[in-house]
Amino acid sequence: MVRQREFDEDAALDAAMRLFWEKGYEAASLTELTARMGIQRPSMYAAFGSKKELFEAALRSYTQAHAARIRAKLQSRTSVKDAFRALFEGIVADEYEGSLNRGCFSINTMVELAPHDEKFEILTREHQLYLSVIFQETIERGIRTGELDAALEARGTAQALLVSLIGLTVMLKSRPDRQFADNTVKTVLTLLR
């Protein structure tokens, strides 16, 4: 008879994701992970496999939720320009007004693991491509409604906005002067002519 798990796997995975997000893959010890998850090592191994498999599951969960949040933010406003402004300004505000300076879990993974691990290179690249498609669809909506110039190249602009978003997110980890960040956002948004 198969024994049922005595813990909430989703809650445990979320707890692991938060620790990985705060500390990174290498710095998060198994002792810290199991303590944060509220489970013993055998239960962790049985439910998630190795530390690397747990990290992959956490990253996949994060990227799915992150993409859904980005899509919802961009669809929440009628104006495409206002939607992108709110997205970029929100990222800056979160970093300066929030209590944690964690950045984006996927971008942190891209910086920490992608250069050394093909699996995480692929997973983070897939997330970037998916976000680029969300950006492109939003820009195309703005072109259709006449808010954005019909000559605007949607795919290239989406990719440039995404690269800017990634760069901004990485830069914010060093807490530059707020005016520097605000000016950067203002300039980046001029891509949406």
Disulfide bonds with the S-S distance in Angstrom:
none
